[in-house]
Amino acid sequence: MKLKLELRPDLVALIQEEIRAGEKAVTTALHAAGARLKSAWRGQIAQAGLGTRLGNSIRLATYPMGGESLNAAALVWSNAPVIVGAHDTGPLIRSKDGFWLAIPTPAAGKSTRGGRITPGEWERRTGLRLRFIYRRRGQSLLVAEGRLNSKGRAVASRSKTGRGLATMPIFLLVPQVRLRKRLDLAREAERVMEGVEGRIVAGW
């Protein structure tokens, strides 16, 4: 007995059509999943009060960049991975030199470069010297002699008599601090991926 397999043009066309349908379904589902994950991560960052600038660091790239494929993929990442990762894991932060972490008080103001100001930058900006005060109980301090301006920032006193001069805490000193975990990016990724297979089947 001999068996003969013959692929007629209509069967070949049917298979090709099915492959194209699969490529479209996979590509559409993966692109949609990437968009949802990017939106979810940005939403988490905004709800955590970390600002729109950090939220906008979440980016999306889809592959292939043109056309459709059964191997389509979506990549979601952050342009600020260290900052986002820290809020996602809640790490223990220590000083690089093994001494103190200087946490600015409201009287210190903000850095001209954005973010938290350092003791060195504060002294250069104000012209005042910081003085170390050790406290056995509670946080040690870096203080300065000056006055508070209308914005609540510590500045040099202009009074020749010393009127209004006060000792103000500028930085709190701690040996280490644990950053509070504010994000759960893995949870969102798992939630998005759970629906991908169903979307592929529905779109095929």
ABEGO torsion letter per residue (X at the ends): XBBBBBBBAAAAAAAAAAAAAAAAAAAAAAAAAAAAAAAAAAAAAAAAGAEAAAAAABBBBBOBABEBBAABBBBBBBABAAAAAAAAAGBBBBBAAGBBBBBBBAAAEBBAAEEBBBAAAAAAAAGBBBBBBBBABEBBBBBBBBBBBAAGBBBBBABAAGBGBBBBBABBBBABBBBBBABBAAAAAAAAAAAAAAAAAAAX
